[in-house]
Amino acid sequence: MNNTAVAVIGLGMMGQALAAAFVNAARPTTVWNRTQGKAEHLIEMGASQAPTVTAAVTAAPLVIICVRDYDAVRELLAPAEAHLSGRVLVNLTSGASDEARAMAEWAAERGAGYLDGAIMMTPPGIGAPQTVILYGGSPELYEVHEKTLAVLGGGTTLLSYDVGIPSLYDVALLGIMWSTFNGFMHAAALLNTEKIAATDFMPLAGDWLTGVASFLTAYAHQIDEGEYAASDATLETQLPPLSHLLHESRIRGIDATMHEYTKTLIDEAIANGHALDSYARIIEHFRTPAA
Ligand SMILES: NC(=O)c1ccc[n+]([C@@H]2O[C@H](COP(=O)([O-])OP(=O)(O)OC[C@H]3O[C@@H](n4cnc5c(N)ncnc54)[C@H](OP(=O)(O)O)[C@@H]3O)[C@@H](O)[C@H]2O)c1
């Protein structure tokens, strides 16, 4: 199966990168996009352009689709649905777990195999050995196409038989990304008030993030065990430095709303009698916010 032909439907920024990786790996690649004019450089590289979505689907046993959302997937594939039987549809569009499960049923009703994938990378990283793409679906189906899918990223992994699980990991990881982005933006804004450039701050910030990631390992064990005894710092100990951060932000005119939210979480846990617990105790707020 090392030279399986592929069809790539959707040539946005991500779809173009996916198609280019297949062409670079010498896989016969057919491409199609709703709006014309996005396939030119792929054709120059050696891809074939299908005139219709049906022609794209029938050009290959492995059909990769990567568009804006799952509604667009269904809309696009509707004219070609009679031709999906016996093919494998790999949906790399971002979505939620319920959408992925519904899409798998839709594909099964049309006789198609289905893998759902979450791309944990931006387009320039597609094809790199460290690039992670998380898959859900039948292990047998995944095994057949694993080498072809690994062309898109060396860190390609089958997470679960359940096609909804990659989307769940995707949103969970993106949540970490956005909260980290906000932490960094706030910190850079603080330092900018003393004309310290974000690029000068970056080496310390990067090392700090590595340290913070190591704290999470201990918290993960505590979360799984439901025991939050502090071995590093208690919630109570974290209140004064958090207050300093809020004060420093206030005197410099920097928005600290996200950190005020952190204070409400710690205050709530302390009010509930958990002052001597570790930060891992805060998981209980997310599990039962009403409580
Ligand atoms: N870019 C990233 O860094 C990244 C990373 C991980 C995952 N993803 C996911 O990859 C998917 C594609 O992202 P992208 O960056 O390629 O987005 P994009 O550059 O905005 O491209 C969107 C693609 O979806 C198509 N599309 C949008 N609405 C459509 C509709 N109603 N019917 C048919 N086609 C429609 C567009 O076709 P037209 O050209 O005709 O508009 C285009 O091919 C998304 O689910 C995104 O979340 C992206």
The ligand as a Tripos MOL2 file, in Angstrom:
@<TRIPOS>MOLECULE
LIG
   48    52     1     0     0
SMALL
NO_CHARGES

@<TRIPOS>ATOM
      1 N1         -4.6850   26.2960    9.5280 N.am      1 LIG1
      2 C1         -4.3140   25.6570   10.6370 C.2       1 LIG1
      3 O1         -3.3270   26.0150   11.3110 O.2       1 LIG1
      4 C2         -5.0700   24.4270   11.0770 C.ar      1 LIG1
      5 C3         -4.5120   23.5970   12.0690 C.ar      1 LIG1
      6 C4         -5.2010   22.4480   12.4600 C.ar      1 LIG1
      7 C5         -6.4440   22.1670   11.9220 C.ar      1 LIG1
      8 N2         -6.9710   23.0210   10.9710 N.ar      1 LIG1
      9 C6         -8.3070   22.7020   10.4450 C.3       1 LIG1
     10 O2         -8.2410   22.4330    9.0600 O.3       1 LIG1
     11 C7         -9.4900   22.8190    8.4540 C.3       1 LIG1
     12 C8         -9.1960   23.7280    7.2610 C.3       1 LIG1
     13 O3         -8.4730   24.8580    7.7570 O.3       1 LIG1
     14 P1         -7.6990   25.8370    6.7690 P.3       1 LIG1
     15 O4         -6.6310   26.4920    7.5640 O.co2     1 LIG1
     16 O5         -7.3680   25.1340    5.5070 O.co2     1 LIG1
     17 O6         -8.8680   26.9120    6.4940 O.3       1 LIG1
     18 P2         -9.0230   27.8900    5.2460 P.3       1 LIG1
     19 O7         -7.6930   28.2620    4.7070 O.co2     1 LIG1
     20 O8         -9.9500   28.9440    5.6930 O.co2     1 LIG1
     21 O9         -9.7530   26.9920    4.1490 O.3       1 LIG1
     22 C9        -11.0920   26.5830    4.3330 C.3       1 LIG1
     23 C10       -11.4220   25.5190    3.3330 C.3       1 LIG1
     24 O10       -12.7870   25.1180    3.5600 O.3       1 LIG1
     25 C11       -13.5360   25.3330    2.3700 C.3       1 LIG1
     26 N3        -14.8900   25.7290    2.7270 N.ar      1 LIG1
     27 C12       -15.2570   26.6590    3.6490 C.ar      1 LIG1
     28 N4        -16.5980   26.7330    3.7080 N.ar      1 LIG1
     29 C13       -17.0730   25.8560    2.8030 C.ar      1 LIG1
     30 C14       -18.3740   25.4850    2.3980 C.ar      1 LIG1
     31 N5        -19.4840   26.0050    2.9620 N.pl3     1 LIG1
     32 N6        -18.4920   24.5350    1.4560 N.ar      1 LIG1
     33 C15       -17.3800   24.0080    0.9050 C.ar      1 LIG1
     34 N7        -16.1320   24.3210    1.2150 N.ar      1 LIG1
     35 C16       -15.9730   25.2310    2.1720 C.ar      1 LIG1
     36 C17       -12.7850   26.4110    1.6390 C.3       1 LIG1
     37 O11       -13.1630   26.3830    0.2750 O.3       1 LIG1
     38 P3        -13.0840   27.7270   -0.6150 P.3       1 LIG1
     39 O12       -11.6330   27.8800   -0.9830 O.co2     1 LIG1
     40 O13       -13.9670   27.4170   -1.7290 O.co2     1 LIG1
     41 O14       -13.5650   28.8490    0.2740 O.co2     1 LIG1
     42 C18       -11.3560   25.9630    1.8790 C.3       1 LIG1
     43 O15       -11.0240   24.8650    1.0630 O.3       1 LIG1
     44 C19       -10.3220   23.5010    9.5510 C.3       1 LIG1
     45 O16       -11.2270   22.5780   10.0920 O.3       1 LIG1
     46 C20        -9.2580   23.8890   10.5640 C.3       1 LIG1
     47 O17        -9.7840   24.0240   11.8620 O.3       1 LIG1
     48 C21        -6.3010   24.1160   10.5400 C.ar      1 LIG1
@<TRIPOS>BOND
     1     1     2 1
     2     2     3 2
     3     2     4 1
     4     4     5 ar
     5     4    48 ar
     6     5     6 ar
     7     6     7 ar
     8     7     8 ar
     9     8     9 1
    10     8    48 ar
    11     9    10 1
    12     9    46 1
    13    10    11 1
    14    11    12 1
    15    11    44 1
    16    12    13 1
    17    13    14 1
    18    14    15 2
    19    14    16 1
    20    14    17 1
    21    17    18 1
    22    18    19 2
    23    18    20 1
    24    18    21 1
    25    21    22 1
    26    22    23 1
    27    23    24 1
    28    23    42 1
    29    24    25 1
    30    25    26 1
    31    25    36 1
    32    26    27 ar
    33    26    35 ar
    34    27    28 ar
    35    28    29 ar
    36    29    30 ar
    37    29    35 ar
    38    30    31 1
    39    30    32 ar
    40    32    33 ar
    41    33    34 ar
    42    34    35 ar
    43    36    37 1
    44    36    42 1
    45    37    38 1
    46    38    39 2
    47    38    40 1
    48    38    41 1
    49    42    43 1
    50    44    45 1
    51    44    46 1
    52    46    47 1
@<TRIPOS>SUBSTRUCTURE
     1 LIG1         1 GROUP 0 **** ****
